[in-house]
Amino acid sequence: MAATAVSWNASSYGHRRRERSIKVGVVGCGDRMKGALIPAFLQHAKEMNFEFVAVSDIWNRRREEGTAYIESLAGQGRFGPQQR
């Protein structure tokens, strides 16, 4: 029996990036998410055509803080300017 492995890097999806953005939801908005992952994500979001569209957390306070944090870093409105 033969097996085949295929690997693509992000540049191979270039044609899809131009067509539409990739929607991302945050699940769990704790210290690691706010301290490292969200800033890193936002640093590359425009280049890779990603956008935050949702925040989820079991704790209301964390969910509200996470939403406010992303909005403060992204700029304006709900997670920053929307690209449609």
Residue, then its C-alpha position, 0 to 999 in steps of 0.5 A: m500500500a502506498a501513501t502520499a503526503v502533500s504539503w502547501n505553504a501559505s503562498s500557494y493559496g495566493h489566488r484564494r486570498r485575493e478572492r475573499s478574506i478568511k474569517v477567524g473566531v477566537v475561542g478562549c480569550g485568556d492571557r496567552m491569547k491577548g499577550a501573544l496570539i492576537p498581536a501576532f495575528l494582527q501583525h499578519a492579518k492584512e498581508m494574509n487577508f484574515e479578519f476576526v469575526a467572533v470572540s467566544d469564552i466561557w466567562n462573560r468578562r473574558r469575552e467582553e475584555g477580549t472583544a474590547y482588546i481586539e477592537s483596541l488593537a485593530g483600530q475601529g468598530r467591531f474588530g476593525p475595518q471590515q473588508r468585503 
